[in-house]
């Protein structure tokens, strides 16, 4: 089997597992690569294929349906996965010659599906030559064309309007450069970046974050990453810690912390002086946090804890980076679109309220709580905060004007980024002080 077809086989196995389970795409790939020997090139190509097929799943299905004489839902799951991958390479991936896409997936189908079905796959794939990838099918709505669920599209149009929703679709359907947080002055690594031919610029509104245009893998495999001189972190996620503004010598809680990227930033801002208690209900992710802090020699106190009911030390500052639907990070995690439904924001907001109401018991007088999510849904953001403030008159909103870019602050004095405008993840955060 050629290297190209090996990559396709890996991509098929991952996509089929994604289609057949409720697991996250990232966790499926991590487990698959751990169990199967793959070269760097095979891994890279299969990651591209799986990300893009999941991202464009609904548009691909609309094209495939044109060539079927029965509903697409009646296709065998393995057959559907092959057709999605094949249509992506044939229609959307300009680096793959159409004949190579057809021939390769037909041959692979004989191994992973059924030789009798290879003729059907061949016929359906060849009909992809009739697709105009620039033009929606007649009567196709924007949700189907942009490859988003109808309910999510409707919610965003109600909130943002159709024009801004289309901007969100465009932003989320493209890959973007990766932000790196610096734990050392930029002058200390400029020479290394230049010698490795790594292209970069400063991230929006920061001299502490840089945006990698090319050469990210060189950084991640270098000692500057292993030794904690740089960390992968979106600029907007870093702004949440900047709003918390932890100080040396304080007692700080990070209660939904794993795997700990924000915790490490908090501890650095504390000059590693004071007590940082980081916790999470996810034991696997807590273990990752513990391991990373051990590697870096950081004395962060990690524990597996339930933020809706467990007891915590009294703290000067608390970060609640709450579990959420994650709709603000769909560009990096396209599977979120298909792992959420219209009821999830309601379920999540109820859980978020339980966390906020419970954890607020452990803040000192004059202490500060920062509540944040990486969701762009009002139900999980301002509605949660408003509900809390109405029932807790001893908490007041605090200004964040001097802590984050003014253009990221909404009329309610909350951090609220809009990805197409701000070129960062969708992030919400509010700062509350106990009076």
Secondary structure, DSSP 8 states (H G I E B T S, - for coil): --HHHHHHHHHHHHHHHHHHSS--HHHHHHHHHHHS---HHHHHHHHHHHHHHHHTHHHHHHHHHTT-SS-GGGS-HHHHHHHHHHHIIIII-TTS-HHHHHHHHHHHHHHHT-GGGHHHHHHHHHGGGG--TTS--TT--HHHHHT--HHHHHHHHHHH-HHHHHHHHHHHTS---EEEEESS-GGGTHHHHHHTT-EEEE-TT-SSEEEEEE-HHHHHTSHHHHTTSEEE--HHHHHHHHHH---TT-EEEETT-TT-HHHHHHHHHTTT-SEEEEEES-HHHHHHHHHHHHHHT---EEEE--TTT-----EEEEEEE-----GGGTTT-GGGGGS--TTHHHHHHHHHHHHHHHHGGGEEEEEEEEEEES---GGGTHHHHHHHHHH-TTEEE---TTTS-GGGB-TTS-EE--HHHHSS---EEEEEEE-
